[in-house]
């Protein structure tokens, strides 16, 4: 039972650190911005998050496309 309790505590402690951090467009590297723009032309970005995955920073763009639908790049 002690092992299970410890595992749950570690997962709960680690989760906030693993969650994405919201950043401003000015903080996003040019290559990441250009990739998002080329992937989803016309995207009206309302939120950008960055998180570390396997030692690399990953940027996630969220917003509305030209047709008004939600897009995540």
mmJSON file of the N, C-alpha and C atoms, coordinates in Angstrom:
{"data_MODEL":{"atom_site":{
"group_PDB":["ATOM","ATOM","ATOM","ATOM","ATOM","ATOM","ATOM","ATOM","ATOM","ATOM","ATOM","ATOM","ATOM","ATOM","ATOM","ATOM","ATOM","ATOM","ATOM","ATOM","ATOM","ATOM","ATOM","ATOM","ATOM","ATOM","ATOM","ATOM","ATOM","ATOM","ATOM","ATOM","ATOM","ATOM","ATOM","ATOM","ATOM","ATOM","ATOM","ATOM","ATOM","ATOM","ATOM","ATOM","ATOM","ATOM","ATOM","ATOM","ATOM","ATOM","ATOM","ATOM","ATOM","ATOM","ATOM","ATOM","ATOM","ATOM","ATOM","ATOM","ATOM","ATOM","ATOM","ATOM","ATOM","ATOM","ATOM","ATOM","ATOM","ATOM","ATOM","ATOM","ATOM","ATOM","ATOM","ATOM","ATOM","ATOM","ATOM","ATOM","ATOM","ATOM","ATOM","ATOM","ATOM","ATOM","ATOM","ATOM","ATOM","ATOM","ATOM","ATOM","ATOM","ATOM","ATOM","ATOM","ATOM","ATOM","ATOM","ATOM","ATOM","ATOM","ATOM","ATOM","ATOM","ATOM","ATOM","ATOM","ATOM","ATOM","ATOM","ATOM","ATOM","ATOM","ATOM","ATOM","ATOM","ATOM","ATOM","ATOM","ATOM","ATOM","ATOM","ATOM","ATOM","ATOM","ATOM","ATOM","ATOM","ATOM","ATOM","ATOM","ATOM","ATOM","ATOM","ATOM","ATOM","ATOM","ATOM","ATOM","ATOM","ATOM","ATOM","ATOM","ATOM","ATOM","ATOM","ATOM","ATOM","ATOM","ATOM","ATOM","ATOM","ATOM","ATOM","ATOM","ATOM","ATOM","ATOM","ATOM","ATOM","ATOM","ATOM","ATOM","ATOM","ATOM","ATOM","ATOM","ATOM","ATOM","ATOM","ATOM","ATOM","ATOM","ATOM","ATOM","ATOM","ATOM","ATOM","ATOM","ATOM","ATOM","ATOM","ATOM","ATOM","ATOM","ATOM","ATOM","ATOM","ATOM","ATOM","ATOM","ATOM","ATOM","ATOM","ATOM","ATOM","ATOM","ATOM","ATOM","ATOM","ATOM","ATOM","ATOM","ATOM","ATOM","ATOM","ATOM","ATOM","ATOM","ATOM","ATOM","ATOM","ATOM","ATOM","ATOM","ATOM","ATOM","ATOM"],
"id":[1,2,3,4,5,6,7,8,9,10,11,12,13,14,15,16,17,18,19,20,21,22,23,24,25,26,27,28,29,30,31,32,33,34,35,36,37,38,39,40,41,42,43,44,45,46,47,48,49,50,51,52,53,54,55,56,57,58,59,60,61,62,63,64,65,66,67,68,69,70,71,72,73,74,75,76,77,78,79,80,81,82,83,84,85,86,87,88,89,90,91,92,93,94,95,96,97,98,99,100,101,102,103,104,105,106,107,108,109,110,111,112,113,114,115,116,117,118,119,120,121,122,123,124,125,126,127,128,129,130,131,132,133,134,135,136,137,138,139,140,141,142,143,144,145,146,147,148,149,150,151,152,153,154,155,156,157,158,159,160,161,162,163,164,165,166,167,168,169,170,171,172,173,174,175,176,177,178,179,180,181,182,183,184,185,186,187,188,189,190,191,192,193,194,195,196,197,198,199,200,201,202,203,204,205,206,207,208,209,210,211,212,213,214,215,216,217,218,219],
"type_symbol":["N","C","C","N","C","C","N","C","C","N","C","C","N","C","C","N","C","C","N","C","C","N","C","C","N","C","C","N","C","C","N","C","C","N","C","C","N","C","C","N","C","C","N","C","C","N","C","C","N","C","C","N","C","C","N","C","C","N","C","C","N","C","C","N","C","C","N","C","C","N","C","C","N","C","C","N","C","C","N","C","C","N","C","C","N","C","C","N","C","C","N","C","C","N","C","C","N","C","C","N","C","C","N","C","C","N","C","C","N","C","C","N","C","C","N","C","C","N","C","C","N","C","C","N","C","C","N","C","C","N","C","C","N","C","C","N","C","C","N","C","C","N","C","C","N","C","C","N","C","C","N","C","C","N","C","C","N","C","C","N","C","C","N","C","C","N","C","C","N","C","C","N","C","C","N","C","C","N","C","C","N","C","C","N","C","C","N","C","C","N","C","C","N","C","C","N","C","C","N","C","C","N","C","C","N","C","C","N","C","C","N","C","C","N","C","C","N","C","C"],
"label_atom_id":["N","CA","C","N","CA","C","N","CA","C","N","CA","C","N","CA","C","N","CA","C","N","CA","C","N","CA","C","N","CA","C","N","CA","C","N","CA","C","N","CA","C","N","CA","C","N","CA","C","N","CA","C","N","CA","C","N","CA","C","N","CA","C","N","CA","C","N","CA","C","N","CA","C","N","CA","C","N","CA","C","N","CA","C","N","CA","C","N","CA","C","N","CA","C","N","CA","C","N","CA","C","N","CA","C","N","CA","C","N","CA","C","N","CA","C","N","CA","C","N","CA","C","N","CA","C","N","CA","C","N","CA","C","N","CA","C","N","CA","C","N","CA","C","N","CA","C","N","CA","C","N","CA","C","N","CA","C","N","CA","C","N","CA","C","N","CA","C","N","CA","C","N","CA","C","N","CA","C","N","CA","C","N","CA","C","N","CA","C","N","CA","C","N","CA","C","N","CA","C","N","CA","C","N","CA","C","N","CA","C","N","CA","C","N","CA","C","N","CA","C","N","CA","C","N","CA","C","N","CA","C","N","CA","C","N","CA","C","N","CA","C","N","CA","C","N","CA","C","N","CA","C","N","CA","C"],
"label_alt_id":[null,null,null,null,null,null,null,null,null,null,null,null,null,null,null,null,null,null,null,null,null,null,null,null,null,null,null,null,null,null,null,null,null,null,null,null,null,null,null,null,null,null,null,null,null,null,null,null,null,null,null,null,null,null,null,null,null,null,null,null,null,null,null,null,null,null,null,null,null,null,null,null,null,null,null,null,null,null,null,null,null,null,null,null,null,null,null,null,null,null,null,null,null,null,null,null,null,null,null,null,null,null,null,null,null,null,null,null,null,null,null,null,null,null,null,null,null,null,null,null,null,null,null,null,null,null,null,null,null,null,null,null,null,null,null,null,null,null,null,null,null,null,null,null,null,null,null,null,null,null,null,null,null,null,null,null,null,null,null,null,null,null,null,null,null,null,null,null,null,null,null,null,null,null,null,null,null,null,null,null,null,null,null,null,null,null,null,null,null,null,null,null,null,null,null,null,null,null,null,null,null,null,null,null,null,null,null,null,null,null,null,null,null,null,null,null,null,null,null],
"label_comp_id":["UNK","UNK","UNK","UNK","UNK","UNK","UNK","UNK","UNK","UNK","UNK","UNK","UNK","UNK","UNK","UNK","UNK","UNK","UNK","UNK","UNK","UNK","UNK","UNK","UNK","UNK","UNK","UNK","UNK","UNK","UNK","UNK","UNK","UNK","UNK","UNK","UNK","UNK","UNK","UNK","UNK","UNK","UNK","UNK","UNK","UNK","UNK","UNK","UNK","UNK","UNK","UNK","UNK","UNK","UNK","UNK","UNK","UNK","UNK","UNK","UNK","UNK","UNK","UNK","UNK","UNK","UNK","UNK","UNK","UNK","UNK","UNK","UNK","UNK","UNK","UNK","UNK","UNK","UNK","UNK","UNK","UNK","UNK","UNK","UNK","UNK","UNK","UNK","UNK","UNK","UNK","UNK","UNK","UNK","UNK","UNK","UNK","UNK","UNK","UNK","UNK","UNK","UNK","UNK","UNK","UNK","UNK","UNK","UNK","UNK","UNK","UNK","UNK","UNK","UNK","UNK","UNK","UNK","UNK","UNK","UNK","UNK","UNK","UNK","UNK","UNK","UNK","UNK","UNK","UNK","UNK","UNK","UNK","UNK","UNK","UNK","UNK","UNK","UNK","UNK","UNK","UNK","UNK","UNK","UNK","UNK","UNK","UNK","UNK","UNK","UNK","UNK","UNK","UNK","UNK","UNK","UNK","UNK","UNK","UNK","UNK","UNK","UNK","UNK","UNK","UNK","UNK","UNK","UNK","UNK","UNK","UNK","UNK","UNK","UNK","UNK","UNK","UNK","UNK","UNK","UNK","UNK","UNK","UNK","UNK","UNK","UNK","UNK","UNK","UNK","UNK","UNK","UNK","UNK","UNK","UNK","UNK","UNK","UNK","UNK","UNK","UNK","UNK","UNK","UNK","UNK","UNK","UNK","UNK","UNK","UNK","UNK","UNK","UNK","UNK","UNK","UNK","UNK","UNK"],
"label_asym_id":["A","A","A","A","A","A","A","A","A","A","A","A","A","A","A","A","A","A","A","A","A","A","A","A","A","A","A","A","A","A","A","A","A","A","A","A","A","A","A","A","A","A","A","A","A","A","A","A","A","A","A","A","A","A","A","A","A","A","A","A","A","A","A","A","A","A","A","A","A","A","A","A","A","A","A","A","A","A","A","A","A","A","A","A","A","A","A","A","A","A","A","A","A","A","A","A","A","A","A","A","A","A","A","A","A","A","A","A","A","A","A","A","A","A","A","A","A","A","A","A","A","A","A","A","A","A","A","A","A","A","A","A","A","A","A","A","A","A","A","A","A","A","A","A","A","A","A","A","A","A","A","A","A","A","A","A","A","A","A","A","A","A","A","A","A","A","A","A","A","A","A","A","A","A","A","A","A","A","A","A","A","A","A","A","A","A","A","A","A","A","A","A","A","A","A","A","A","A","A","A","A","A","A","A","A","A","A","A","A","A","A","A","A","A","A","A","A","A","A"],
"label_entity_id":["1","1","1","1","1","1","1","1","1","1","1","1","1","1","1","1","1","1","1","1","1","1","1","1","1","1","1","1","1","1","1","1","1","1","1","1","1","1","1","1","1","1","1","1","1","1","1","1","1","1","1","1","1","1","1","1","1","1","1","1","1","1","1","1","1","1","1","1","1","1","1","1","1","1","1","1","1","1","1","1","1","1","1","1","1","1","1","1","1","1","1","1","1","1","1","1","1","1","1","1","1","1","1","1","1","1","1","1","1","1","1","1","1","1","1","1","1","1","1","1","1","1","1","1","1","1","1","1","1","1","1","1","1","1","1","1","1","1","1","1","1","1","1","1","1","1","1","1","1","1","1","1","1","1","1","1","1","1","1","1","1","1","1","1","1","1","1","1","1","1","1","1","1","1","1","1","1","1","1","1","1","1","1","1","1","1","1","1","1","1","1","1","1","1","1","1","1","1","1","1","1","1","1","1","1","1","1","1","1","1","1","1","1","1","1","1","1","1","1"],
"label_seq_id":[1,1,1,2,2,2,3,3,3,4,4,4,5,5,5,6,6,6,7,7,7,8,8,8,9,9,9,10,10,10,11,11,11,12,12,12,13,13,13,14,14,14,15,15,15,16,16,16,17,17,17,18,18,18,19,19,19,20,20,20,21,21,21,22,22,22,23,23,23,24,24,24,25,25,25,26,26,26,27,27,27,28,28,28,29,29,29,30,30,30,31,31,31,32,32,32,33,33,33,34,34,34,35,35,35,36,36,36,37,37,37,38,38,38,39,39,39,40,40,40,41,41,41,42,42,42,43,43,43,44,44,44,45,45,45,46,46,46,47,47,47,48,48,48,49,49,49,50,50,50,51,51,51,52,52,52,53,53,53,54,54,54,55,55,55,56,56,56,57,57,57,58,58,58,59,59,59,60,60,60,61,61,61,62,62,62,63,63,63,64,64,64,65,65,65,66,66,66,67,67,67,68,68,68,69,69,69,70,70,70,71,71,71,72,72,72,73,73,73],
"pdbx_PDB_ins_code":[null,null,null,null,null,null,null,null,null,null,null,null,null,null,null,null,null,null,null,null,null,null,null,null,null,null,null,null,null,null,null,null,null,null,null,null,null,null,null,null,null,null,null,null,null,null,null,null,null,null,null,null,null,null,null,null,null,null,null,null,null,null,null,null,null,null,null,null,null,null,null,null,null,null,null,null,null,null,null,null,null,null,null,null,null,null,null,null,null,null,null,null,null,null,null,null,null,null,null,null,null,null,null,null,null,null,null,null,null,null,null,null,null,null,null,null,null,null,null,null,null,null,null,null,null,null,null,null,null,null,null,null,null,null,null,null,null,null,null,null,null,null,null,null,null,null,null,null,null,null,null,null,null,null,null,null,null,null,null,null,null,null,null,null,null,null,null,null,null,null,null,null,null,null,null,null,null,null,null,null,null,null,null,null,null,null,null,null,null,null,null,null,null,null,null,null,null,null,null,null,null,null,null,null,null,null,null,null,null,null,null,null,null,null,null,null,null,null,null],
"Cartn_x":[0.822,0.0,0.864,2.01,2.898,3.399,3.71,4.204,3.127,1.909,0.818,0.595,0.599,0.407,1.527,2.748,3.884,3.768,3.37,3.217,2.163,1.042,-0.019,0.482,1.207,1.737,2.714,3.562,4.506,3.783,2.753,1.991,1.312,0.757,0.071,1.076,2.259,3.287,3.82,3.971,4.565,3.602,2.325,1.361,1.431,1.458,1.51,2.761,3.884,5.115,5.042,4.282,4.167,3.168,2.273,1.236,1.869,1.206,1.717,1.642,2.565,2.592,2.162,1.228,0.757,1.831,2.072,3.068,2.474,3.1,2.686,3.336,2.726,3.246,4.695,5.023,6.368,7.427,7.008,7.935,8.17,7.415,7.49,8.566,9.465,10.491,9.874,10.556,10.071,9.729,10.571,10.327,9.007,8.683,7.43,6.232,6.357,5.265,5.016,6.087,5.95,5.338,5.709,5.143,3.643,3.217,1.78,1.028,1.591,0.942,0.836,1.893,1.886,0.978,0.835,-0.004,-1.482,-1.807,-3.211,-3.331,-3.262,-3.38,-4.696,-4.603,-5.795,-6.168,-5.346,-5.633,-5.603,-6.665,-6.739,-6.401,-5.144,-4.631,-5.162,-5.715,-6.143,-5.417,-4.583,-3.852,-2.658,-1.51,-0.306,0.244,0.537,1.15,2.468,3.403,4.675,4.888,5.382,5.715,6.932,7.589,8.77,8.37,8.748,8.495,9.795,10.268,11.515,12.673,12.734,13.831,13.708,12.589,12.385,11.173,11.216,10.073,9.079,7.822,6.752,5.733,5.43,4.467,3.142,2.06,0.721,-0.089,-0.596,-1.387,-2.857,-3.715,-5.156,-5.853,-6.896,-7.649,-8.77,-9.205,-10.295,-9.762,-10.225,-9.864,-10.741,-10.473,-11.272,-12.757,-13.126,-14.529,-15.165,-14.38,-14.905,-14.733,-14.262,-14.064,-12.806,-12.802,-11.646,-10.536,-9.307,-8.144,-7.049,-6.351,-5.219,-4.045,-2.947,-1.758,-0.604],
"Cartn_y":[-1.201,0.0,1.261,1.216,2.375,2.744,1.769,2.022,2.724,2.263,2.87,4.312,4.575,5.92,6.836,6.343,7.139,7.453,6.489,6.685,7.746,7.675,8.663,10.048,10.15,11.439,12.002,11.163,11.617,12.091,11.383,11.771,13.115,13.315,14.559,15.709,15.451,16.474,16.828,15.828,16.052,16.695,16.503,16.967,18.457,19.364,20.782,21.151,20.532,20.843,20.377,19.331,18.796,19.584,20.298,21.049,22.182,22.574,23.649,24.996,25.874,27.229,28.174,29.039,29.986,31.038,31.343,32.347,33.324,34.492,35.509,35.215,35.686,35.467,35.957,37.042,37.612,36.664,35.723,34.777,33.53,33.381,32.185,32.382,31.41,31.522,31.642,32.359,32.596,31.292,30.281,29.002,28.378,28.459,27.883,28.681,30.017,30.863,30.572,30.503,30.255,28.883,27.896,26.558,26.585,27.261,27.346,28.074,29.18,29.958,29.148,28.412,27.598,26.374,25.859,24.682,25.039,26.217,26.64,28.094,28.341,29.728,30.364,31.618,32.335,32.071,31.307,31.007,32.285,32.553,33.678,33.118,33.257,32.643,33.374,32.607,33.21,32.626,31.6,31.002,30.222,30.374,29.615,29.031,27.744,27.073,26.464,26.409,25.743,24.728,23.568,22.55,21.786,21.142,20.359,18.901,18.348,16.938,16.322,15.334,14.641,15.624,16.616,17.568,18.676,18.728,19.757,20.603,21.886,22.756,22.57,22.369,22.175,23.291,24.013,25.11,24.644,24.958,24.591,25.871,26.076,27.257,26.86,27.661,27.414,28.681,28.497,29.649,29.236,30.178,29.936,30.076,29.174,29.212,30.192,30.392,31.316,31.007,29.722,29.35,29.445,29.858,30.016,28.805,27.672,26.469,26.535,25.825,25.769,24.969,25.485,24.809,24.77,23.659,23.482,22.974,23.73,23.361,23.166],
"Cartn_z":[0.0,0.0,0.0,0.67,0.726,-0.681,-1.497,-2.852,-3.67,-3.576,-4.335,-3.891,-2.612,-2.097,-2.577,-2.562,-3.017,-4.498,-5.308,-6.747,-7.036,-6.352,-6.547,-6.153,-5.071,-4.628,-5.653,-6.234,-7.245,-8.501,-8.915,-10.092,-9.866,-8.698,-8.388,-8.333,-7.809,-7.72,-9.097,-9.971,-11.287,-12.271,-12.116,-13.114,-13.417,-12.44,-12.775,-13.562,-13.276,-13.988,-15.43,-15.704,-17.051,-17.878,-17.229,-17.934,-18.726,-19.828,-20.661,-19.959,-20.329,-19.791,-20.903,-20.625,-21.634,-21.87,-23.148,-23.517,-24.526,-24.641,-25.612,-26.957,-28.027,-29.381,-29.489,-28.808,-28.865,-28.292,-27.455,-26.833,-27.685,-28.755,-29.597,-30.663,-30.813,-31.849,-33.251,-34.114,-35.477,-36.191,-36.074,-36.761,-36.318,-35.034,-34.527,-35.042,-35.046,-35.571,-37.044,-37.824,-39.263,-39.534,-38.747,-38.916,-38.668,-37.611,-37.299,-38.415,-38.904,-39.961,-41.243,-41.588,-42.807,-42.681,-41.465,-41.235,-41.25,-40.7,-40.616,-41.052,-42.378,-42.86,-42.387,-41.953,-41.505,-40.062,-39.344,-37.932,-37.111,-36.381,-35.45,-34.073,-33.672,-32.442,-31.217,-30.274,-29.012,-27.807,-28.039,-26.917,-27.454,-26.791,-27.134,-25.846,-25.891,-24.74,-25.174,-24.246,-24.492,-23.371,-23.754,-22.76,-23.248,-22.326,-22.672,-22.852,-23.999,-24.291,-24.775,-24.078,-24.431,-24.608,-23.738,-23.757,-24.795,-25.514,-26.538,-26.179,-26.539,-26.315,-27.453,-27.089,-28.067,-27.865,-28.954,-28.909,-29.497,-28.806,-29.26,-29.423,-30.64,-30.961,-31.005,-30.385,-30.395,-30.869,-31.664,-32.126,-33.054,-33.883,-34.83,-36.249,-37.09,-38.491,-39.244,-40.548,-41.351,-41.344,-41.209,-41.182,-39.802,-38.799,-37.446,-36.55,-37.104,-36.296,-35.46,-34.343,-33.457,-34.118,-34.03,-34.591,-33.532,-33.495,-32.59,-33.424,-33.405,-34.187,-33.233],
"occupancy":[1.0,1.0,1.0,1.0,1.0,1.0,1.0,1.0,1.0,1.0,1.0,1.0,1.0,1.0,1.0,1.0,1.0,1.0,1.0,1.0,1.0,1.0,1.0,1.0,1.0,1.0,1.0,1.0,1.0,1.0,1.0,1.0,1.0,1.0,1.0,1.0,1.0,1.0,1.0,1.0,1.0,1.0,1.0,1.0,1.0,1.0,1.0,1.0,1.0,1.0,1.0,1.0,1.0,1.0,1.0,1.0,1.0,1.0,1.0,1.0,1.0,1.0,1.0,1.0,1.0,1.0,1.0,1.0,1.0,1.0,1.0,1.0,1.0,1.0,1.0,1.0,1.0,1.0,1.0,1.0,1.0,1.0,1.0,1.0,1.0,1.0,1.0,1.0,1.0,1.0,1.0,1.0,1.0,1.0,1.0,1.0,1.0,1.0,1.0,1.0,1.0,1.0,1.0,1.0,1.0,1.0,1.0,1.0,1.0,1.0,1.0,1.0,1.0,1.0,1.0,1.0,1.0,1.0,1.0,1.0,1.0,1.0,1.0,1.0,1.0,1.0,1.0,1.0,1.0,1.0,1.0,1.0,1.0,1.0,1.0,1.0,1.0,1.0,1.0,1.0,1.0,1.0,1.0,1.0,1.0,1.0,1.0,1.0,1.0,1.0,1.0,1.0,1.0,1.0,1.0,1.0,1.0,1.0,1.0,1.0,1.0,1.0,1.0,1.0,1.0,1.0,1.0,1.0,1.0,1.0,1.0,1.0,1.0,1.0,1.0,1.0,1.0,1.0,1.0,1.0,1.0,1.0,1.0,1.0,1.0,1.0,1.0,1.0,1.0,1.0,1.0,1.0,1.0,1.0,1.0,1.0,1.0,1.0,1.0,1.0,1.0,1.0,1.0,1.0,1.0,1.0,1.0,1.0,1.0,1.0,1.0,1.0,1.0,1.0,1.0,1.0,1.0,1.0,1.0],
"B_iso_or_equiv":[0.0,0.0,0.0,0.0,0.0,0.0,0.0,0.0,0.0,0.0,0.0,0.0,0.0,0.0,0.0,0.0,0.0,0.0,0.0,0.0,0.0,0.0,0.0,0.0,0.0,0.0,0.0,0.0,0.0,0.0,0.0,0.0,0.0,0.0,0.0,0.0,0.0,0.0,0.0,0.0,0.0,0.0,0.0,0.0,0.0,0.0,0.0,0.0,0.0,0.0,0.0,0.0,0.0,0.0,0.0,0.0,0.0,0.0,0.0,0.0,0.0,0.0,0.0,0.0,0.0,0.0,0.0,0.0,0.0,0.0,0.0,0.0,0.0,0.0,0.0,0.0,0.0,0.0,0.0,0.0,0.0,0.0,0.0,0.0,0.0,0.0,0.0,0.0,0.0,0.0,0.0,0.0,0.0,0.0,0.0,0.0,0.0,0.0,0.0,0.0,0.0,0.0,0.0,0.0,0.0,0.0,0.0,0.0,0.0,0.0,0.0,0.0,0.0,0.0,0.0,0.0,0.0,0.0,0.0,0.0,0.0,0.0,0.0,0.0,0.0,0.0,0.0,0.0,0.0,0.0,0.0,0.0,0.0,0.0,0.0,0.0,0.0,0.0,0.0,0.0,0.0,0.0,0.0,0.0,0.0,0.0,0.0,0.0,0.0,0.0,0.0,0.0,0.0,0.0,0.0,0.0,0.0,0.0,0.0,0.0,0.0,0.0,0.0,0.0,0.0,0.0,0.0,0.0,0.0,0.0,0.0,0.0,0.0,0.0,0.0,0.0,0.0,0.0,0.0,0.0,0.0,0.0,0.0,0.0,0.0,0.0,0.0,0.0,0.0,0.0,0.0,0.0,0.0,0.0,0.0,0.0,0.0,0.0,0.0,0.0,0.0,0.0,0.0,0.0,0.0,0.0,0.0,0.0,0.0,0.0,0.0,0.0,0.0,0.0,0.0,0.0,0.0,0.0,0.0],
"pdbx_formal_charge":[null,null,null,null,null,null,null,null,null,null,null,null,null,null,null,null,null,null,null,null,null,null,null,null,null,null,null,null,null,null,null,null,null,null,null,null,null,null,null,null,null,null,null,null,null,null,null,null,null,null,null,null,null,null,null,null,null,null,null,null,null,null,null,null,null,null,null,null,null,null,null,null,null,null,null,null,null,null,null,null,null,null,null,null,null,null,null,null,null,null,null,null,null,null,null,null,null,null,null,null,null,null,null,null,null,null,null,null,null,null,null,null,null,null,null,null,null,null,null,null,null,null,null,null,null,null,null,null,null,null,null,null,null,null,null,null,null,null,null,null,null,null,null,null,null,null,null,null,null,null,null,null,null,null,null,null,null,null,null,null,null,null,null,null,null,null,null,null,null,null,null,null,null,null,null,null,null,null,null,null,null,null,null,null,null,null,null,null,null,null,null,null,null,null,null,null,null,null,null,null,null,null,null,null,null,null,null,null,null,null,null,null,null,null,null,null,null,null,null],
"auth_seq_id":[1,1,1,2,2,2,3,3,3,4,4,4,5,5,5,6,6,6,7,7,7,8,8,8,9,9,9,10,10,10,11,11,11,12,12,12,13,13,13,14,14,14,15,15,15,16,16,16,17,17,17,18,18,18,19,19,19,20,20,20,21,21,21,22,22,22,23,23,23,24,24,24,25,25,25,26,26,26,27,27,27,28,28,28,29,29,29,30,30,30,31,31,31,32,32,32,33,33,33,34,34,34,35,35,35,36,36,36,37,37,37,38,38,38,39,39,39,40,40,40,41,41,41,42,42,42,43,43,43,44,44,44,45,45,45,46,46,46,47,47,47,48,48,48,49,49,49,50,50,50,51,51,51,52,52,52,53,53,53,54,54,54,55,55,55,56,56,56,57,57,57,58,58,58,59,59,59,60,60,60,61,61,61,62,62,62,63,63,63,64,64,64,65,65,65,66,66,66,67,67,67,68,68,68,69,69,69,70,70,70,71,71,71,72,72,72,73,73,73],
"auth_comp_id":["UNK","UNK","UNK","UNK","UNK","UNK","UNK","UNK","UNK","UNK","UNK","UNK","UNK","UNK","UNK","UNK","UNK","UNK","UNK","UNK","UNK","UNK","UNK","UNK","UNK","UNK","UNK","UNK","UNK","UNK","UNK","UNK","UNK","UNK","UNK","UNK","UNK","UNK","UNK","UNK","UNK","UNK","UNK","UNK","UNK","UNK","UNK","UNK","UNK","UNK","UNK","UNK","UNK","UNK","UNK","UNK","UNK","UNK","UNK","UNK","UNK","UNK","UNK","UNK","UNK","UNK","UNK","UNK","UNK","UNK","UNK","UNK","UNK","UNK","UNK","UNK","UNK","UNK","UNK","UNK","UNK","UNK","UNK","UNK","UNK","UNK","UNK","UNK","UNK","UNK","UNK","UNK","UNK","UNK","UNK","UNK","UNK","UNK","UNK","UNK","UNK","UNK","UNK","UNK","UNK","UNK","UNK","UNK","UNK","UNK","UNK","UNK","UNK","UNK","UNK","UNK","UNK","UNK","UNK","UNK","UNK","UNK","UNK","UNK","UNK","UNK","UNK","UNK","UNK","UNK","UNK","UNK","UNK","UNK","UNK","UNK","UNK","UNK","UNK","UNK","UNK","UNK","UNK","UNK","UNK","UNK","UNK","UNK","UNK","UNK","UNK","UNK","UNK","UNK","UNK","UNK","UNK","UNK","UNK","UNK","UNK","UNK","UNK","UNK","UNK","UNK","UNK","UNK","UNK","UNK","UNK","UNK","UNK","UNK","UNK","UNK","UNK","UNK","UNK","UNK","UNK","UNK","UNK","UNK","UNK","UNK","UNK","UNK","UNK","UNK","UNK","UNK","UNK","UNK","UNK","UNK","UNK","UNK","UNK","UNK","UNK","UNK","UNK","UNK","UNK","UNK","UNK","UNK","UNK","UNK","UNK","UNK","UNK","UNK","UNK","UNK","UNK","UNK","UNK"],
"auth_asym_id":["A","A","A","A","A","A","A","A","A","A","A","A","A","A","A","A","A","A","A","A","A","A","A","A","A","A","A","A","A","A","A","A","A","A","A","A","A","A","A","A","A","A","A","A","A","A","A","A","A","A","A","A","A","A","A","A","A","A","A","A","A","A","A","A","A","A","A","A","A","A","A","A","A","A","A","A","A","A","A","A","A","A","A","A","A","A","A","A","A","A","A","A","A","A","A","A","A","A","A","A","A","A","A","A","A","A","A","A","A","A","A","A","A","A","A","A","A","A","A","A","A","A","A","A","A","A","A","A","A","A","A","A","A","A","A","A","A","A","A","A","A","A","A","A","A","A","A","A","A","A","A","A","A","A","A","A","A","A","A","A","A","A","A","A","A","A","A","A","A","A","A","A","A","A","A","A","A","A","A","A","A","A","A","A","A","A","A","A","A","A","A","A","A","A","A","A","A","A","A","A","A","A","A","A","A","A","A","A","A","A","A","A","A","A","A","A","A","A","A"],
"auth_atom_id":["N","CA","C","N","CA","C","N","CA","C","N","CA","C","N","CA","C","N","CA","C","N","CA","C","N","CA","C","N","CA","C","N","CA","C","N","CA","C","N","CA","C","N","CA","C","N","CA","C","N","CA","C","N","CA","C","N","CA","C","N","CA","C","N","CA","C","N","CA","C","N","CA","C","N","CA","C","N","CA","C","N","CA","C","N","CA","C","N","CA","C","N","CA","C","N","CA","C","N","CA","C","N","CA","C","N","CA","C","N","CA","C","N","CA","C","N","CA","C","N","CA","C","N","CA","C","N","CA","C","N","CA","C","N","CA","C","N","CA","C","N","CA","C","N","CA","C","N","CA","C","N","CA","C","N","CA","C","N","CA","C","N","CA","C","N","CA","C","N","CA","C","N","CA","C","N","CA","C","N","CA","C","N","CA","C","N","CA","C","N","CA","C","N","CA","C","N","CA","C","N","CA","C","N","CA","C","N","CA","C","N","CA","C","N","CA","C","N","CA","C","N","CA","C","N","CA","C","N","CA","C","N","CA","C","N","CA","C","N","CA","C","N","CA","C","N","CA","C","N","CA","C","N","CA","C"],
"pdbx_PDB_model_num":[1,1,1,1,1,1,1,1,1,1,1,1,1,1,1,1,1,1,1,1,1,1,1,1,1,1,1,1,1,1,1,1,1,1,1,1,1,1,1,1,1,1,1,1,1,1,1,1,1,1,1,1,1,1,1,1,1,1,1,1,1,1,1,1,1,1,1,1,1,1,1,1,1,1,1,1,1,1,1,1,1,1,1,1,1,1,1,1,1,1,1,1,1,1,1,1,1,1,1,1,1,1,1,1,1,1,1,1,1,1,1,1,1,1,1,1,1,1,1,1,1,1,1,1,1,1,1,1,1,1,1,1,1,1,1,1,1,1,1,1,1,1,1,1,1,1,1,1,1,1,1,1,1,1,1,1,1,1,1,1,1,1,1,1,1,1,1,1,1,1,1,1,1,1,1,1,1,1,1,1,1,1,1,1,1,1,1,1,1,1,1,1,1,1,1,1,1,1,1,1,1,1,1,1,1,1,1,1,1,1,1,1,1,1,1,1,1,1,1]
}}}
